[in-house]
Amino acid sequence: MTEERHAQQGLPDLKLLDPEHHRTRGTVVRTARLTTLIIVVLLMLGLGRTLFARWSESHVLEARAAENAVLHVRVIQPRREQGDGRLTLPGTLQGTQEAQIYARTTGYVKQWSKDIGAQVKKGEVLATLDIPEVNRQVDEATANYQLAKTAYERWTRLRSQDAVSQQELDEKTSAYRQTEAVLQRLRQQLAFGQVVAPFDGTVTRRNVNIGDLVNAGNGGTVQAMFSMAQTDKLHVYAYVPQDRAAQVRVGDAVDILQSSAPGKPVKARIARSANAIDLTSRTLQVDIEVPNPQRSLLPGTYVEIALTLKAGETLVLPTNTLLFGTAGPQVALVKDGKVVRQSVTLGADFGKVVEIKTGVTADDQVIVNPPDAITPEQAVAVEAMLPATPAASKPAK
């Protein structure tokens, strides 16, 4: 029954397998087991070799990681400078005397005789005004004066004849003197119709035309008729910072530089000093006289004022050593192979180099071009010590 069932289900008849078949099957199984064992051994050997290699080279990786953590830098030492320092300040040229000329009486411009650029002498007429109201007042005052004078003379003769009292003569005399004073005042006001130059100089602006109504300042809009400046000698105000004020002396030489002629400075001198520090700007105001005999310099020109000051001994560093952040200006120093961020106080800026007042010494090693992300206590290795050459660090004169 079992054999029939196996035959129906297509199963092999185990009884039909001979011993040769059993030997072949065993050989295949042993071969598969051996192959699997060899593969496992090879994998274990590969894994062991990899782990051994990693373990043996771990110190190399640690050395490389430590090397990558070290920042390689170039350093420079602050240089001592002693000599003349140059301080450049902005300024505007002005005439030795400058004036806005207004009318002293209200009237109409009858004519003007000087235009812009005209050289005028003191007292020379610039314009003439027509003053009709004052003319009528002068006529009225003249009539009153003549009447008072006649009365005064008549009562003087009558008093000599004792025909009138002294009181009556005094009244006539007072009326005569009053009308005379009024007439003189109006005549002086009439003379104000001649607008004259207050000093020798150049007309720099003309703001009126014939027929314009000008006011004397006691009513309406006041407008300057002319502007004048004395240009044969100019002056410019400079404002010296408080920390350099003690180095300024009256009589010191000054160079006036123009953008139109940068290589041709004009020689000038400090004429006077305020001798006090301004509380608002913390600067010292100095007045510099600039000779201008050829009138080649124009009032109103923007210039740079180069002062040569005794700077004494200072420390300077290249500007590419500075770090700027919320803590203010700093430099990165190398001490014992590590970074130290040191705050510094800056002085005069000479362009490529800057004066360092406090924070570093001449023996410090300052990192050149430090990265913004440099941190304190970061390990560094000095690649090179850069020389502080005089040509690179000495302020230009």
Secondary structure, DSSP 4 states (H G I P E B T S, - for coil): -HHHHHHHHT---GGG--HHHHHHHHHHHHHHHHHHHHHHHHHHHHHHHHHHHHHHTHHHHHHHHHHHHSEEEEEE--EEEEEEEEEEEEEE-EESSEEEE--SS-EEEEEE---TT-EE-TT-EEEEEE-HHHHHHHHHHHHHHHHHHHHHHHHHHHHHTT-S-HHHHHHHHHHHHHHHHHHHHHHHHHHTTEEE-SSSEEEEEE---TT-EE--SSSS----SEEEE--SEEEEEEEEEGGGGGG--TT-EEEEEETTEEEEEEEEEEEEEEEEE-TTT-EEEEEEEEE-TT--S-TT-EEEEEEEEEEEEEEEEEGGGEEEETTEEEEEEEETTEEEEEE-EEEEE-SSEEEEEES--TT--EESS--TT--TT-BEEEEEEE---HHHHSPP-
